[in-house]
Amino acid sequence: MGRVYSFEDLTAYFEPHADAAARQMRTCHVPIWDEGAWSGQPLLGDPQIGILYPPNWLWMIVPSLQLFAWLQLFHVLIGAAGMFWVVRRRGASEPAAALAALSLGLGAFMVLETRHCMFIASTAWLPWILWSVEAFSQDRKSTQLATLGGATALAILAGGWSMLIFGVAVVAACVIARVVKSPKVAVAVGGAALIGIATAAVQILPVLSHAALSPRGRGVAYEMASSYAWPSLRYLITLLFPTIYGTGDHYGGVFDQWEICGYAIGAIATVLSLFSVFSRRRQLERVLLFCLTLIAIDLACGKNGFLHPRLFRLSSLFGSLRCPARALYIWSMCGPLLAADGFDAVAEWIRKHAPRFERVMVALVALSALELLVTWRGENPSVRYSTLAEREPAIANFRRELGSERLATDVHLPQYFHNAGLSWGIESSGGYSSLPIWRYLHFLWIANHGAVYPHERIASDLSAQGLWKFSSRLIDLLDVGWLIAPRDRPPTDSKFVRAGSSESDPAGPIDLWRNTRVLPRAFVVDRAILVADENAAALAIAEPDFNPATTAIVEGATKIPGRVNRGTDSPALFQHENPHASTIQIDMHAPGLLVVSEPWYPGWKAFVDGAPTEILHVDYALSGLSLPAGRHQVRLEFKSRPLAVGGALSLVGILLLLTLCVIRRPCHR
């Protein structure tokens, strides 16, 4: 109907990243690197974007926000259908299966997490994994293992990894319940899951290789890890009445509602799930699912619970996560299964003792549908897609002014400016992302605060850490030639000159400023100072008298030429060929150090006059090259070895899945 969801992370995070990925894919490039945020970032290092998730590729022909709206419906239908069929495979009645499907597809999680579209996408494939386990335990068909492997790969590629950690626990409980009867099932299911993981390796390996270089690699302080938790067990009532603390602008509970109260499956289904204890079928599985739910409730309490602080100390995985309430995702998956069992248990009792009320059970399914269809709807405000064109006038006006230098946007601008570079297809020094390069993020922190980050672990959310102290010389070093700022927050440094303005932006009047002291993208410094490690480099660039125009800080035991009275060098000519390759031409009067204001990252390779050359860690977060005297052509290329290795593994996984499909005969019991 021409309406889309455009709020919070959909606007600030997913739309810009999707637009950047689509822009590269239309030119036949795998979007492994883009300079629209953080002066350059590995897009494949963030699984949440879902770059290699096939349904997302439609963003090459459909505007991303419109695609997200359609994919929301698509994934709800896929997930609900999967839940229906897995419950039917478990021997439940059609009304019970319908109740389970509604509880998942229209439950609070699938509705509220529209703002985090990757969670919806990954969740849609988990019921099909459960269906495959159930079907294979009964039929032993290789095609069912292929379905399991394919659904596993799609769930991973969709990017909702934070929830898959808990989803795996639900799948494991169902598998364990079957291992008791047939250990061979576990072997076959485990093998199919490994094939699915191999199929998704093209995404997994780039993420794992980047994780150590991201803020998550440092881990998070416990106060941050325990944020977004239930303050007490009184929030248990939200699993039955999710709007008990209000909704929308009238919500009075702890921040944020969708993280704290977003796991209910409906009051009717929740009550019926309790009656599953009277079912005579699958007793071990139900015990495991109820135990998982109790564990999830304890974890949701964060520091007020028993398990969360202990797991944080024991596990490096918990040391990089946050939002303990997300453990309740376990209930979002277990609840529909238990509700179906409870439904049939009650229906069986009614058939035996009060058959005249048998139709009441079917009415309960209809009432559950009605309950879920009128709950949570107001939490996802939609707008007409055509109204979003109001953001375009300022963009169009400023685009004509911008040259090849980077753009900075003040962090006090609205959300749709946070990743403006990705949205507009221009280079930007800031951004909004969960997994930027830590050194570059720290570089911005130093520019803003004039000091290094004071915590060993990440103690606050830095995902939208942009620039706000524009007088720092580090801003000039980043080749930030342009700044967009609100009219009421102009830069105070005299190096900025107003170059344009817009009165028509929905955010209010905003101005474009020109940086008159910006440094070139590549230039030669007078001298280089060697330091031992990254900590020393961070301290050095934080010094008030550090002048990046004349001095470079270089890490490690490396030989660099000294420069004194260097004479006159020709200006370096820097040119992007595409997002993954650049060239620099320079005529050096004497040997020297060329500083390149591009983030240092392992995938970048340098070739000087065709010969491979080491890229140095310069000025803590940036790159540099030691060059001899003479005229040189420097070529920078980004090659992702994890992508290449992961792609090879994915190809093997796809071939194995096809083999399972072709065999089409029962496996040995």
C-alpha positions as CSV (number, residue, x, y, z in Angstrom):
1,M,0.0,0.0,0.0
2,G,3.0,2.3,-0.4
3,R,3.9,2.4,3.3
4,V,7.2,1.5,4.9
5,Y,8.8,1.3,8.3
6,S,11.2,4.1,8.7
7,F,12.3,4.6,12.3
8,E,15.3,4.0,14.7
9,D,17.8,1.4,13.4
10,L,15.9,0.8,10.2
11,T,16.6,4.4,9.2
12,A,20.0,5.0,10.8
13,Y,21.6,1.5,10.3
14,F,20.0,-0.9,7.9
15,E,18.7,1.3,5.1
16,P,22.1,3.1,4.6
17,H,24.1,-0.2,4.7
18,A,21.7,-1.9,2.4
19,D,21.9,1.1,0.0
20,A,25.7,1.0,0.0
21,A,25.7,-2.8,-0.6
22,A,23.2,-2.5,-3.4
23,R,25.2,0.3,-5.1
24,Q,28.3,-1.9,-5.2
25,M,26.4,-5.1,-6.3
26,R,24.8,-3.2,-9.2
27,T,28.4,-2.6,-10.5
28,C,29.2,-6.3,-10.1
29,H,31.4,-5.8,-7.0
30,V,31.1,-7.9,-3.9
31,P,30.6,-5.2,-1.2
32,I,33.5,-6.1,1.0
33,W,34.7,-2.5,1.7
34,D,32.9,0.9,1.5
35,E,34.1,4.4,2.4
36,G,30.7,5.8,3.1
37,A,31.3,5.4,6.9
38,W,34.3,5.4,9.3
39,S,36.5,6.6,6.4
40,G,36.3,3.0,5.2
41,Q,34.9,-0.2,6.7
42,P,34.7,-3.9,5.9
43,L,31.0,-4.3,5.1
44,L,31.2,-8.1,5.2
45,G,32.6,-7.8,8.8
46,D,29.1,-7.0,10.0
47,P,26.8,-10.0,9.6
48,Q,23.7,-8.0,10.6
49,I,23.6,-6.4,7.1
50,G,22.9,-9.7,5.5
51,I,24.9,-8.9,2.4
52,L,25.1,-12.6,1.3
53,Y,21.5,-13.5,2.3
54,P,19.8,-14.2,-1.1
55,P,16.4,-12.5,-0.4
56,N,18.2,-9.3,0.4
57,W,19.7,-9.1,-3.1
58,L,16.4,-7.7,-4.3
59,W,17.6,-4.4,-2.9
60,M,19.4,-4.0,-6.3
61,I,16.1,-3.4,-7.9
62,V,13.8,-2.4,-5.0
63,P,14.4,0.5,-2.6
64,S,15.7,-1.0,0.6
65,L,12.9,0.3,2.9
66,Q,10.2,-1.0,0.6
67,L,12.1,-4.4,0.5
68,F,12.3,-4.5,4.3
69,A,8.5,-4.1,4.6
70,W,7.9,-6.9,2.1
71,L,10.5,-9.1,3.7
72,Q,8.9,-8.6,7.1
73,L,5.7,-10.2,5.7
74,F,7.7,-12.9,3.8
75,H,9.6,-14.0,6.9
76,V,6.5,-14.0,9.1
77,L,4.8,-16.3,6.7
78,I,7.9,-18.5,6.3
79,G,8.4,-18.8,10.1
80,A,4.7,-19.4,10.8
81,A,4.5,-22.0,8.1
82,G,7.6,-23.8,9.5
83,M,6.1,-23.8,13.0
84,F,2.8,-25.1,11.7
85,W,4.5,-28.1,9.9
86,V,6.9,-28.9,12.7
87,V,4.0,-29.1,15.1
88,R,2.0,-31.3,12.7
89,R,5.1,-33.5,12.4
90,R,5.1,-33.9,16.1
91,G,1.6,-35.4,15.9
92,A,-0.4,-32.4,17.0
93,S,-3.8,-31.5,15.6
94,E,-4.3,-28.8,13.0
95,P,-5.8,-26.3,15.4
96,A,-2.9,-26.8,17.8
97,A,-0.5,-26.3,14.9
98,A,-2.4,-23.1,13.8
99,L,-2.1,-21.8,17.4
100,A,1.7,-22.4,17.4
101,A,2.1,-20.7,14.0
102,L,0.1,-17.7,15.2
103,S,2.1,-17.5,18.4
104,L,5.4,-17.3,16.5
105,G,4.4,-15.3,13.5
106,L,2.3,-12.7,15.3
107,G,4.0,-12.9,18.7
108,A,5.7,-9.9,20.3
109,F,9.2,-10.8,19.1
110,M,8.4,-11.0,15.4
111,V,6.4,-7.7,15.6
112,L,8.7,-5.6,17.8
113,E,11.9,-6.7,16.2
114,T,10.9,-5.2,12.9
115,R,13.4,-2.6,13.8
116,H,16.1,-5.3,13.8
117,C,15.2,-7.0,10.5
118,M,18.0,-9.6,10.7
119,F,16.4,-11.1,13.8
120,I,13.2,-11.7,12.0
121,A,14.9,-13.2,9.0
122,S,17.0,-15.7,11.0
123,T,14.0,-16.6,13.2
124,A,12.0,-17.5,10.1
125,W,14.3,-20.5,9.3
126,L,14.6,-21.9,12.8
127,P,11.2,-23.8,12.7
128,W,12.4,-25.4,9.4
129,I,15.5,-26.7,11.2
130,L,13.2,-28.1,13.9
131,W,11.0,-29.6,11.2
132,S,14.0,-31.2,9.5
133,V,15.1,-32.8,12.8
134,E,11.6,-34.1,13.4
135,A,11.0,-35.4,9.9
136,F,14.4,-37.1,9.7
137,S,13.9,-38.8,13.0
138,Q,10.8,-40.4,11.5
139,D,11.6,-40.9,7.8
140,R,15.4,-40.9,7.6
141,K,15.4,-39.2,4.1
142,S,18.5,-37.4,2.9
143,T,16.4,-34.6,1.4
144,Q,15.3,-33.8,5.0
145,L,19.0,-33.4,5.9
146,A,19.4,-31.1,2.9
147,T,16.5,-29.0,4.2
148,L,18.2,-28.8,7.6
149,G,21.5,-27.8,6.1
150,G,19.9,-25.2,3.8
151,A,17.8,-23.7,6.6
152,T,20.9,-23.5,8.9
153,A,22.8,-21.7,6.2
154,L,20.0,-19.2,5.5
155,A,19.5,-18.5,9.3
156,I,23.2,-17.7,9.5
157,L,23.4,-15.6,6.4
158,A,20.4,-13.6,7.5
159,G,22.5,-12.1,10.2
160,G,20.6,-12.5,13.5
161,W,23.5,-14.1,15.3
162,S,22.7,-12.7,18.7
163,M,19.4,-14.6,18.7
164,L,20.7,-17.7,17.0
165,I,22.9,-18.4,20.0
166,F,19.7,-19.0,22.0
167,G,17.9,-20.6,19.1
168,V,20.6,-23.3,19.0
169,A,19.8,-24.2,22.6
170,V,16.2,-24.9,21.6
171,V,17.2,-27.0,18.6
172,A,19.7,-28.9,20.8
173,A,17.0,-29.7,23.3
174,C,14.8,-31.2,20.6
175,V,17.8,-33.2,19.2
176,I,18.7,-34.5,22.7
177,A,15.2,-35.8,23.2
178,R,15.6,-37.9,20.1
179,V,19.1,-39.1,20.7
180,V,17.8,-41.1,23.7
181,K,15.9,-43.2,21.2
182,S,18.3,-43.2,18.3
183,P,21.9,-41.8,18.6
184,K,22.3,-42.1,14.8
185,V,19.9,-39.2,14.5
186,A,22.3,-36.9,16.3
187,V,25.2,-37.9,14.1
188,A,23.2,-37.3,10.9
189,V,21.7,-34.1,12.1
190,G,25.0,-32.8,13.3
191,G,26.6,-33.6,10.0
192,A,23.8,-31.7,8.1
193,A,24.2,-28.8,10.5
194,L,28.0,-28.7,9.7
195,I,27.2,-28.7,6.0
196,G,24.9,-25.7,6.6
197,I,27.6,-23.9,8.5
198,A,30.1,-24.6,5.8
199,T,27.6,-23.2,3.2
200,A,27.5,-20.0,5.2
201,A,31.3,-19.9,5.7
202,V,31.5,-17.1,3.0
203,Q,29.9,-14.9,5.7
204,I,31.2,-16.5,8.8
205,L,35.0,-16.3,8.1
206,P,35.0,-12.5,7.2
207,V,33.1,-11.8,10.4
208,L,35.3,-13.9,12.7
209,S,38.5,-12.4,11.2
210,H,37.1,-8.9,11.8
211,A,35.7,-9.5,15.2
212,A,39.1,-9.3,16.9
213,L,39.7,-5.9,15.3
214,S,36.3,-4.5,16.3
215,P,35.2,-3.1,19.7
216,R,33.7,-6.5,20.4
217,G,37.2,-7.9,20.4
218,R,38.0,-5.9,23.5
219,G,34.9,-7.3,25.4
220,V,32.5,-5.2,27.3
221,A,32.4,-4.1,30.9
222,Y,29.9,-5.9,33.0
223,E,27.7,-2.9,33.6
224,M,27.3,-2.6,29.8
225,A,26.9,-6.4,29.4
226,S,24.1,-6.4,32.0
227,S,22.2,-3.4,30.5
228,Y,18.7,-4.1,29.0
229,A,17.9,-6.6,31.7
230,W,14.8,-7.3,33.8
231,P,15.2,-5.2,37.0
232,S,13.3,-7.9,38.9
233,L,11.1,-11.0,38.4
234,R,8.0,-8.8,38.5
235,Y,8.6,-8.4,34.8
236,L,7.7,-12.1,34.4
237,I,4.1,-10.8,34.0
238,T,5.1,-9.4,30.6
239,L,5.3,-12.9,29.2
240,L,1.5,-13.1,29.9
241,F,0.4,-9.5,29.6
242,P,3.1,-7.8,27.5
243,T,1.6,-4.3,27.7
244,I,1.1,-4.3,31.5
245,Y,3.6,-1.5,31.9
246,G,2.0,0.5,29.1
247,T,2.9,0.9,25.4
248,G,4.2,3.5,23.0
249,D,4.6,6.9,24.5
250,H,2.8,5.7,27.6
251,Y,5.2,2.9,28.4
252,G,6.4,3.3,32.0
253,G,8.8,0.3,32.3
254,V,12.5,0.2,32.1
255,F,14.1,1.2,28.7
256,D,13.6,-0.3,26.0
257,Q,10.2,-1.9,25.7
258,W,11.0,-4.1,22.7
259,E,14.1,-5.4,24.5
260,I,12.5,-6.0,27.9
261,C,8.9,-7.0,27.1
262,G,9.2,-8.2,23.5
263,Y,9.0,-12.0,23.9
264,A,5.3,-12.8,24.7
265,I,3.5,-15.3,22.6
266,G,0.0,-14.2,23.7
267,A,-1.9,-14.7,26.9
268,I,-4.0,-17.6,25.6
269,A,-1.1,-19.5,24.2
270,T,0.9,-18.9,27.4
271,V,-1.8,-20.3,29.6
272,L,-2.2,-23.3,27.3
273,S,1.5,-24.0,27.4
274,L,1.2,-24.7,31.1
275,F,-1.3,-27.4,30.4
276,S,1.3,-29.2,28.3
277,V,2.5,-30.9,31.6
278,F,-0.6,-33.1,31.3
279,S,0.4,-34.4,27.9
280,R,1.7,-38.0,27.8
281,R,3.8,-37.4,24.7
282,R,7.4,-36.1,24.5
283,Q,7.8,-35.8,28.2
284,L,11.6,-35.5,28.1
285,E,11.5,-32.8,25.4
286,R,9.0,-30.8,27.4
287,V,11.1,-31.0,30.5
288,L,14.1,-29.7,28.5
289,L,12.1,-26.8,27.0
290,F,10.7,-25.8,30.4
291,C,14.2,-26.0,31.9
292,L,15.6,-23.8,29.1
293,T,12.8,-21.3,29.7
294,L,13.7,-21.1,33.4
295,I,17.3,-20.6,32.5
296,A,16.3,-17.8,30.1
297,I,14.2,-16.1,32.8
298,D,17.2,-16.1,35.2
299,L,19.5,-14.8,32.5
300,A,17.0,-12.0,31.7
301,C,17.5,-10.6,35.2
302,G,21.2,-9.9,34.3
303,K,23.2,-8.9,37.4
304,N,20.1,-9.5,39.6
305,G,20.0,-13.2,38.5
306,F,22.2,-16.2,39.4
307,L,23.7,-17.3,36.1
308,H,24.5,-14.1,34.1
309,P,27.3,-12.7,36.3
310,R,28.9,-16.2,36.5
311,L,28.7,-16.9,32.8
312,F,30.2,-13.4,32.1
313,R,33.2,-14.4,34.2
314,L,33.5,-17.8,32.6
315,S,32.8,-17.1,28.9
316,S,34.5,-14.7,26.5
317,L,31.3,-15.0,24.4
318,F,29.2,-13.5,27.2
319,G,32.0,-10.9,27.6
320,S,31.2,-9.4,24.2
321,L,27.4,-9.6,24.4
322,R,24.8,-7.3,26.1
323,C,21.0,-7.2,26.5
324,P,20.4,-10.2,29.0
325,A,16.7,-10.0,28.3
326,R,17.3,-11.4,24.8
327,A,17.7,-14.8,26.4
328,L,13.9,-14.8,26.5
329,Y,14.1,-15.5,22.8
330,I,14.2,-19.1,24.0
331,W,10.6,-18.7,25.2
332,S,9.6,-17.2,21.8
333,M,10.6,-20.5,20.3
334,C,9.7,-22.9,23.1
335,G,6.4,-21.3,23.9
336,P,4.6,-22.1,20.6
337,L,5.7,-25.8,20.8
338,L,4.5,-26.1,24.4
339,A,1.3,-24.2,23.7
340,A,0.4,-26.7,20.9
341,D,1.0,-29.7,23.3
342,G,-1.1,-28.0,26.0
343,F,-3.9,-27.2,23.5
344,D,-4.2,-30.9,22.5
345,A,-4.0,-32.0,26.2
346,V,-6.9,-29.8,27.1
347,A,-8.8,-30.8,23.9
348,E,-8.4,-34.4,24.7
349,W,-9.7,-33.9,28.3
350,I,-12.7,-32.0,26.9
351,R,-13.5,-34.8,24.4
352,K,-13.6,-37.3,27.2
353,H,-15.4,-35.3,29.8
354,A,-17.3,-32.5,28.1
355,P,-17.6,-33.2,24.4
356,R,-20.3,-30.6,24.0
357,F,-17.6,-27.9,24.5
358,E,-15.2,-29.3,21.9
359,R,-15.7,-26.4,19.6
360,V,-14.6,-24.0,22.3
361,M,-11.0,-25.1,21.5
362,V,-11.2,-24.0,17.9
363,A,-12.7,-20.7,19.1
364,L,-9.6,-20.3,21.3
365,V,-7.4,-20.3,18.2
366,A,-9.5,-17.6,16.7
367,L,-9.4,-15.6,19.9
368,S,-5.6,-16.0,20.0
369,A,-5.4,-14.6,16.5
370,L,-7.5,-11.7,17.5
371,E,-5.5,-11.0,20.6
372,L,-2.2,-11.0,18.7
373,L,-3.5,-8.9,15.8
374,V,-4.5,-6.1,18.0
375,T,-1.4,-6.2,20.3
376,W,1.8,-4.3,19.5
377,R,0.6,-2.8,16.2
378,G,1.2,0.8,17.4
379,E,4.8,0.0,18.2
380,N,5.8,0.0,14.5
381,P,4.7,3.3,13.0
382,S,4.7,3.2,9.2
383,V,4.9,6.2,6.8
384,R,4.2,6.6,3.1
385,Y,7.4,6.0,1.2
386,S,6.7,9.1,-0.9
387,T,7.0,11.3,2.3
388,L,10.6,10.3,2.7
389,A,11.4,12.5,-0.2
390,E,11.3,15.4,2.2
391,R,14.9,14.5,3.2
392,E,16.1,15.0,-0.3
393,P,16.3,18.8,-0.7
394,A,19.2,19.3,1.6
395,I,21.0,16.3,0.2
396,A,20.6,17.6,-3.3
397,N,21.8,21.0,-2.4
398,F,24.9,19.8,-0.6
399,R,25.8,17.1,-3.1
400,R,26.6,19.8,-5.7
401,E,29.1,21.4,-3.3
402,L,30.9,18.3,-2.1
403,G,34.2,17.3,-3.8
404,S,36.4,14.3,-3.3
405,E,37.2,15.1,0.3
406,R,35.4,13.4,3.2
407,L,32.3,14.6,4.9
408,A,31.6,14.8,8.6
409,T,28.1,15.1,10.1
410,D,27.6,16.4,13.6
411,V,26.3,13.6,15.9
412,H,23.5,15.9,17.1
413,L,21.8,15.7,13.7
414,P,18.8,13.2,13.3
415,Q,19.3,9.5,12.8
416,Y,19.2,9.6,9.0
417,F,22.4,11.7,9.0
418,H,24.4,9.1,11.1
419,N,25.2,7.1,8.0
420,A,24.7,9.8,5.5
421,G,27.8,8.8,3.5
422,L,26.5,5.3,3.0
423,S,23.1,6.7,2.0
424,W,24.4,9.3,-0.4
425,G,27.3,7.4,-1.9
426,I,30.0,9.8,-0.6
427,E,33.0,9.4,1.7
428,S,32.3,10.0,5.3
429,S,34.5,10.1,8.5
430,G,31.7,9.0,10.9
431,G,29.1,6.4,11.0
432,Y,26.7,4.1,13.0
433,S,27.7,0.5,13.2
434,S,28.0,-2.3,15.8
435,L,31.3,-3.5,14.3
436,P,33.5,-0.7,13.1
437,I,37.3,-1.0,13.2
438,W,38.2,-0.4,16.9
439,R,41.4,1.6,16.2
440,Y,39.5,4.0,14.0
441,L,36.7,4.4,16.5
442,H,39.3,5.0,19.2
443,F,40.9,7.6,16.9
444,L,37.6,9.5,16.8
445,W,37.3,9.3,20.6
446,I,40.8,10.8,20.9
447,A,39.8,13.6,18.5
448,N,36.7,14.4,20.5
449,H,38.2,14.1,24.0
450,G,41.9,14.8,23.6
451,A,42.7,11.7,25.5
452,V,42.8,7.9,25.0
453,Y,39.7,5.7,25.9
454,P,39.9,5.3,29.7
455,H,38.5,1.8,30.0
456,E,40.1,-1.6,29.2
457,R,36.7,-3.0,28.1
458,I,34.0,-1.1,26.2
459,A,32.0,0.6,28.9
460,S,29.4,2.4,26.8
461,D,27.7,2.1,23.5
462,L,30.1,3.6,20.9
463,S,28.2,2.4,17.8
464,A,27.3,5.9,16.8
465,Q,30.5,7.6,17.9
466,G,30.9,10.4,15.5
467,L,32.7,13.7,15.6
468,W,31.7,16.7,17.7
469,K,35.0,18.5,18.5
470,F,35.9,19.8,15.1
471,S,38.9,21.9,16.2
472,S,41.1,18.8,16.6
473,R,44.0,18.5,14.1
474,L,43.1,14.9,13.8
475,I,40.0,16.0,11.8
476,D,42.3,17.6,9.3
477,L,44.3,14.5,9.1
478,L,41.2,12.5,8.1
479,D,40.8,14.7,5.0
480,V,37.5,16.0,6.4
481,G,36.9,18.9,4.0
482,W,33.2,19.3,4.7
483,L,31.0,19.4,7.7
484,I,27.2,19.4,8.0
485,A,25.9,20.8,11.4
486,P,22.7,22.0,12.9
487,R,22.2,25.8,12.6
488,D,22.2,26.1,16.4
489,R,25.5,24.1,16.8
490,P,28.0,25.8,14.4
491,P,31.7,24.8,14.6
492,T,33.7,27.2,16.8
493,D,37.0,26.8,15.0
494,S,37.9,29.6,12.6
495,K,39.2,27.0,10.0
496,F,35.5,26.3,9.1
497,V,33.8,28.7,6.7
498,R,30.1,28.4,5.9
499,A,29.6,27.2,2.3
500,G,25.9,26.5,2.1
501,S,22.7,26.1,4.0
502,S,19.3,24.4,3.9
503,E,16.1,25.7,5.5
504,S,13.9,22.9,4.2
505,D,15.3,19.8,6.0
506,P,12.8,18.2,8.4
507,A,15.5,18.4,11.1
508,G,15.4,22.2,10.9
509,P,18.0,24.6,9.4
510,I,21.3,22.9,8.8
511,D,24.5,24.4,7.3
512,L,27.4,23.1,5.2
513,W,30.9,24.2,6.3
514,R,34.2,24.1,4.5
515,N,37.4,23.1,6.3
516,T,40.1,25.5,5.0
517,R,43.0,23.6,6.8
518,V,42.2,20.1,5.6
519,L,45.2,17.9,4.8
520,P,45.5,15.9,1.5
521,R,44.5,12.3,1.4
522,A,48.2,11.4,0.9
523,F,51.2,13.5,1.8
524,V,54.8,13.3,2.9
525,V,55.7,14.3,6.5
526,D,58.9,16.0,7.7
527,R,59.7,13.4,10.3
528,A,58.5,10.1,11.7
529,I,58.6,9.0,15.3
530,L,58.8,5.2,16.1
531,V,56.8,3.9,19.0
532,A,56.7,0.3,20.4
533,D,53.0,-0.5,20.2
534,E,49.5,0.7,19.7
535,N,49.1,2.0,23.3
536,A,52.1,4.2,22.8
537,A,50.8,5.4,19.4
538,A,47.4,6.3,20.9
539,L,49.1,8.3,23.6
540,A,51.3,10.1,21.1
541,I,48.5,11.3,18.8
542,A,46.5,12.4,21.9
543,E,49.3,14.9,22.9
544,P,48.1,18.5,22.5
545,D,51.2,19.5,20.5
546,F,51.0,16.6,18.0
547,N,51.0,18.1,14.5
548,P,50.0,15.4,11.9
549,A,50.9,17.8,9.0
550,T,54.6,17.5,9.8
551,T,55.0,14.4,12.0
552,A,53.9,10.8,11.8
553,I,53.7,8.2,14.5
554,V,54.8,4.8,13.3
555,E,54.5,1.5,15.2
556,G,56.7,-1.4,15.4
557,A,60.4,-2.2,14.7
558,T,60.6,-1.0,11.1
559,K,63.1,1.1,9.2
560,I,61.8,4.4,8.0
561,P,63.8,7.2,6.3
562,G,64.5,10.4,8.2
563,R,63.5,13.6,6.6
564,V,65.3,16.9,7.1
565,N,65.2,19.8,4.7
566,R,63.5,17.5,2.3
567,G,63.2,20.0,-0.5
568,T,60.1,20.1,-2.7
569,D,57.9,17.1,-3.5
570,S,55.1,17.1,-6.0
571,P,51.7,16.8,-4.4
572,A,50.5,13.3,-4.2
573,L,47.6,12.6,-6.7
574,F,45.2,10.2,-5.0
575,Q,42.4,8.6,-7.0
576,H,39.8,6.0,-6.2
577,E,39.3,3.4,-9.0
578,N,36.5,1.7,-7.1
579,P,35.7,1.0,-3.4
580,H,38.4,-1.7,-3.4
581,A,41.3,-0.1,-5.2
582,S,43.1,3.3,-5.3
583,T,46.2,4.7,-7.0
584,I,48.6,7.4,-5.8
585,Q,51.2,9.1,-8.0
586,I,54.0,11.1,-6.4
587,D,57.4,12.4,-7.2
588,M,59.7,12.2,-4.1
589,H,62.6,14.6,-3.8
590,A,64.2,12.3,-1.2
591,P,63.3,9.1,0.6
592,G,60.4,9.7,3.0
593,L,57.2,8.5,4.6
594,L,54.0,8.8,2.7
595,V,51.0,9.1,5.1
596,V,47.7,7.9,3.5
597,S,44.6,8.9,5.4
598,E,42.9,5.5,5.0
599,P,42.2,3.2,7.9
600,W,44.8,0.4,8.4
601,Y,43.2,-3.0,7.8
602,P,44.8,-6.4,7.1
603,G,43.0,-6.8,3.8
604,W,44.7,-3.9,2.1
605,K,47.8,-4.5,0.0
606,A,50.2,-2.0,-1.4
607,F,52.3,-2.1,-4.6
608,V,54.9,0.5,-5.4
609,D,55.8,0.5,-9.1
610,G,54.3,-3.0,-9.2
611,A,56.3,-4.4,-6.3
612,P,54.5,-5.4,-3.1
613,T,55.3,-3.1,-0.2
614,E,54.5,-3.2,3.5
615,I,51.7,-0.9,4.7
616,L,52.7,0.7,8.0
617,H,50.6,1.5,11.1
618,V,50.7,5.3,11.0
619,D,49.1,7.7,13.4
620,Y,47.6,4.8,15.3
621,A,44.7,4.1,13.0
622,L,45.9,5.1,9.5
623,S,48.2,3.8,6.8
624,G,51.6,4.8,5.5
625,L,54.3,3.7,3.1
626,S,58.1,4.1,3.2
627,L,59.1,5.3,-0.3
628,P,62.5,5.9,-1.9
629,A,63.4,9.0,-3.9
630,G,62.0,9.2,-7.4
631,R,58.6,9.2,-9.2
632,H,56.3,6.4,-8.1
633,Q,52.9,4.9,-8.7
634,V,51.4,3.4,-5.6
635,R,48.4,1.0,-5.9
636,L,46.3,0.0,-3.0
637,E,44.1,-3.0,-3.3
638,F,41.7,-4.7,-0.9
639,K,41.7,-8.5,-1.0
640,S,39.7,-10.5,1.6
641,R,41.4,-13.8,2.2
642,P,38.7,-14.9,4.7
643,L,36.1,-14.2,1.9
644,A,38.1,-16.4,-0.6
645,V,38.5,-19.2,1.9
646,G,34.9,-18.9,3.1
647,G,33.7,-18.9,-0.5
648,A,35.5,-22.1,-1.3
649,L,34.0,-23.8,1.8
650,S,30.6,-22.5,0.9
651,L,30.9,-24.0,-2.6
652,V,31.7,-27.3,-1.0
653,G,28.7,-27.0,1.3
654,I,26.4,-26.2,-1.6
655,L,27.7,-29.2,-3.5
656,L,27.1,-31.4,-0.5
657,L,23.5,-30.1,-0.1
658,L,22.8,-30.7,-3.8
659,T,24.2,-34.3,-3.3
660,L,21.8,-34.9,-0.5
661,C,18.9,-33.6,-2.6
662,V,19.9,-35.9,-5.5
663,I,20.3,-39.1,-3.5
664,R,16.6,-39.1,-2.6
665,R,16.6,-42.3,-0.7
666,P,16.2,-43.2,3.0
667,C,19.3,-43.2,5.1
668,H,20.1,-46.3,7.2
669,R,18.2,-46.5,10.5
